[in-house]
Amino acid sequence: MCRSIKTLREPYAPEVTQADIEAAALQYVRKISGFRSPAPHNAAAFDAAVAAVAEATATLLEQLVVRGGGRQPAARS
């Protein structure tokens, strides 16, 4: 999908920061919206989507169980 989005789970990323999650969310929203930077009238919707995707990503990473390991530690704000 978007080559800029990196895999954020073990063993690909031993440590995931909130900045990593937010960067992936931003890249995802940019890709699906087609906007690198939205017009002012779309900024609130764009920013809300980035926040929602980041939250969903953090939740997913917290709940994943990697074989041979425990739950994936994810950064939270």
C-alpha distance (Angstrom), angle and dihedral (degrees) to the residues before:
residue distance angle dihedral
M1 . . .
C2 3.80 . .
R3 3.75 116.1 .
S4 3.82 91.8 -157.1
I5 3.81 91.9 66.0
K6 3.79 110.9 90.3
T7 3.79 127.0 -154.4
L8 3.80 106.6 -99.4
R9 3.79 102.6 -164.9
E10 3.77 134.9 85.0
P11 2.98 131.3 -52.1
Y12 3.79 90.9 21.0
A13 3.80 94.9 51.9
P14 3.80 115.6 21.4
E15 3.81 91.3 -172.6
V16 3.80 125.5 30.1
T17 3.78 121.6 -166.3
Q18 3.78 129.6 -161.4
A19 3.81 86.7 -111.4
D20 3.83 89.6 57.7
I21 3.80 90.7 51.5
E22 3.80 93.4 46.9
A23 3.81 92.4 47.8
A24 3.81 91.1 52.1
A25 3.81 91.0 47.2
L26 3.80 91.3 50.3
Q27 3.80 92.2 49.8
Y28 3.81 90.9 48.7
V29 3.81 93.8 50.4
R30 3.80 91.1 45.5
K31 3.79 90.2 52.4
I32 3.78 98.0 48.0
S33 3.82 95.5 39.8
G34 3.78 95.5 44.6
F35 3.81 89.8 -133.7
R36 3.77 124.6 117.0
S37 3.77 88.4 -173.9
P38 3.80 117.9 5.9
A39 3.79 124.9 -133.0
P40 3.81 114.5 -99.8
H41 3.81 92.0 -100.6
N42 3.84 89.8 57.1
A43 3.81 98.5 39.4
A44 3.81 96.7 95.0
A45 3.82 92.8 50.8
F46 3.82 91.1 45.2
D47 3.82 93.1 49.3
A48 3.81 91.9 45.9
A49 3.80 90.1 51.7
V50 3.81 91.8 50.6
A51 3.81 90.4 50.6
A52 3.82 92.4 47.6
V53 3.80 93.1 48.6
A54 3.82 91.0 47.3
E55 3.81 90.7 51.0
A56 3.80 92.2 47.9
T57 3.80 90.2 47.8
A58 3.80 92.8 51.0
T59 3.81 90.3 48.5
L60 3.79 91.7 49.4
L61 3.80 92.9 49.3
E62 3.82 91.4 48.0
Q63 3.80 91.3 53.1
L64 3.80 99.9 42.8
V65 3.77 116.1 106.1
V66 3.79 113.4 -154.6
R67 3.79 115.4 -153.4
G68 3.77 110.4 -108.2
G69 3.78 90.6 20.0
G70 3.72 141.9 58.6
R71 3.72 131.2 -107.5
Q72 3.80 115.6 -36.7
P73 3.82 109.2 -103.7
A74 3.78 109.3 -129.1
A75 3.75 129.6 -175.1
R76 3.77 118.3 -110.5
S77 3.75 129.1 -166.5
